[in-house]
Amino acid sequence: MTAPTPRPGIMEIKPYVPGKSGPADGDDRPVIKLSSNESALGPSPKAVAAAQAAAETIVRYPDGAATVLREAIGAHHGLDPAQIICSAGSDELLELIPKAYAGPGDEVLYSQYGFALYPIATRAVGATPVTAPETDYHTDVDAMLERVSENTKIVFLANPNNPTGSYIGRDEVHRLRAGLPDDVLLVLDSAYAEFVDRDDYSAGRELVDAGENTVMTRTFSKIYALAGLRIGWLYGPPAIVDVLNRIRSPFNVSSVAIAAATAAIDDHEHVAQALEHNRLWLPRLTQSLRGMGLTVHPSVVNFLLVQFPGGSDQAKAAEEYLAARRIYVRNLVAYGLPDCLRINLGLDHEMAALIDAIGDFMENV
Ligand SMILES: *Cc1c(COP(=O)(O)O)cnc(C)c1O
């Protein structure tokens, strides 16, 4: 008997491992979920109200062009709405880009600890993932450029990167672009841009504007905490926007998501509160964990890469110990960082519970 066979590359995909949400044991005591990097304060109440109001209209198809939202994004960031595409999470765009620009025999380049979706999106179209080693858990532009070949079609750069929490400065990103051939598409995945408080950081719009070969992707899942609605966007040169609009699903963004995201982007006060909370806890949690003998890599975002001195066995034991206290963090075995856990910042009481639990764990092992 013969059965349908998927295209080459598909069976080489290692399925994405999401952050744990909690035990499936019917036990409904509250959990502390610090495994998927959503903003600690949750979404704007105005966004939630807009989603609830939009629920009244779900009998109708959404506006396939997400016009209202593209205009709101354009107004907020000073961008031309015609150069914006909205999507079902930025993940959708990160998958559409290889679909449009790479195929069998082509290479897609990203750094060693680059976001886990890149190899999936690459192999899904039959292209070959190529990784460049990082230096001290940062993207190494020289190592990236050394691995460019005549088959390279796309370079993905998450900046800041997940799961390392590190970033590279504007000058380094520009040096990467300048070193790439003009026909290589550079994708600046700026999912965490809003969190970054550094003068030398840029989310990349100036590189989009400077040429025909760079795009920037953004998301409403992280600072705006609308992860469950699946909404992201891309800013790109008109020709690339045209290509991606041809292959995206015609109604890829729901009416509820459009309404919620449009309200979220207008709630500046809520975003300011989320940033203030982050700026308070980023150094606090970093220092607490360092005080316990853990290596905490410098982070500019809302999560920490925490490395255990006892290696992968200790990291695994810590993950289990925390889970037993209903605290869920992200193990990074799939990223080749088995001695680390990724932990996002949460609410005050969640951070206190986390610090207590890790403190107890470190004292007892
Ligand atoms: C979370 C994340 C995304 C995208 O998330 P969506 O929910 O699909 O918008 C993209 N890139 C990185 C690096 C991320 O961490």
The ligand as a Gaussian input file, in Angstrom:
#p B3LYP/6-31G(d) Opt

LIG

0 1
 C        6.701000      35.687000      20.256000
 C        7.597000      35.897000      19.082000
 C        7.124000      36.110000      17.781000
 C        5.735000      36.101000      17.318000
 O        4.692000      35.866000      17.940000
 P        3.231000      35.999000      17.345000
 O        2.410000      35.689000      18.517000
 O        3.107000      34.976000      16.236000
 O        3.083000      37.377000      16.810000
 C        8.022000      36.350000      16.781000
 N        9.314000      36.379000      17.002000
 C        9.830000      36.184000      18.212000
 C       11.300000      36.257000      18.388000
 C        8.995000      35.917000      19.292000
 O        9.506000      35.677000      20.494000

